[in-house]
Amino acid sequence: MKDETLITTAGRHPEDNFGIVNPPVYHASTVLFPSLEAAENPYLSKVTYGRAGTPGTFALEEAMSALEGAAATFIVPSGLAACTEAILACVSAGDHILVTDSVYEPTRIFCERFLRRFNVETTYYDPLIGAGITSLIRPNTKVVFTEAPGSRTFEMQDIPAIAQAAHAAGEIYVLMDNTWATPLYFKPLAHGVDLSIQAATKYIVGHSDAMLGTIAANERTVDRLRQTHRQIGMCAGPDDIYLALRGMRTLATRLKQHGETGLELATWLKARPEVDRVLHPGIYGDPGHEIWARDFKGCSGLFGFVLKPCTKEQLKAFIEPMEHFKIGYSWGGYESLITSGDPSRARSATKWIGPGPLVRVHAGLEHVDDLRADFVRAFERFHSASSASSMSSR
């Protein structure tokens, strides 16, 4: 099947639910067994206890596994939980891991504050290192953690080259946070990754109303991940699982629109005189464009741009009054979002260079003309704030 058909049909079993098309919400903790023998051998039954999953859980796992091409998928309560559980499944005390310097900052914090307590050492590497990752691998290296593109600065990583080099160097697991592209536009497991991570909060749910994460495993890692998942008691709530299943059915349609709008806005912003550079691998001339064009089937609505030097007042005038782009974390919902920040605080292997503020944009499902007009007004305020600042300095 084509992916668009998979996301519409996978995990649906109306015959098990009185003909109901969408699997209903199962709220459950206790599950009754028909006999003592059944209770003494719970793993012979599919539904055993709420924490171990309900028919809704299994439906989402089945659907995501079909889309990922995975041996199995596990559902957790957030994207960060997916990142942390995947790492924990692959490391022991005294191990060493390699993490891209452009990683999602909460994942970095987990490495620095949690893993360090258990004597797991983290080395951050240049996201553009490619096959050169070999030079950083030690005898006790167990994980190479990747993310492409970086969720704030949008560097593209050569995932196949990194995976090949890591696997050739020893018993190393390659993990990837693939939230930006989703498995619709990039399939990590098919490119050598062992564990594919999604913050399903974003595009899978798609409506900014549920927290969820998924980890898809290949045959090599599935048993290891299953054990970790059970032992630390990870489970997601049934309502959030239901929202993810419902959101997934429209993923192909939504992501196409997000991607087209984002690409059009990014191209338009690239020509603005106030913009130093646009960070979007889908744009020709972006440093990561060739890798993106080789490996990815499309782009999502998340990208960034760097303004030329400006004052804090100009930045506030630019962002705060926007009509459609509202200030907020996360992304992947139907609404457009905008944030600004300095990524240099979360860098150690590389240096972030930007003459002005970094602005991150999520293009929602509003009409592109209205979103562009919002930016036009923002740039007008940007210049007015500059003029006012010049007058006051006199």
Secondary structure, 3 states (H helix, E strand, C coil): CCHHHHHHHCCCCHHHCCCCCCCCCCCCCCCCCCCHHHHHCHHHCCCCCHHHCCHHHHHHHHHHHHHHCCCEEEEECCHHHHHHHHHHCCCCCCCEEEEECCCCHHHHHHHHHHHHHHCCEEEEECCCCHHHHHHHCCCCEEEEEEECCCCCCCCCCCHHHHHHHHHHHCCCEEEEECCCCHHHHCCHHHHCCCEEEECCCCCCCCCCCCCCEEEEECCCCHHHHHHHHHHCCCCCCHHHHHHHHHHHCCHHHHHHHHHHHHHHHHHHHHCCCCEEEEECCCCCCCCCHHHHHHHCCCCCCEEEEEECCCCHHHHHHHHCCCCCCEECCCCCCCCCEEEEECHHHHCCCCCCCCCCCEEEEECCCCCHHHHHHHHHHHHHHHHHHHHHHHHHHC
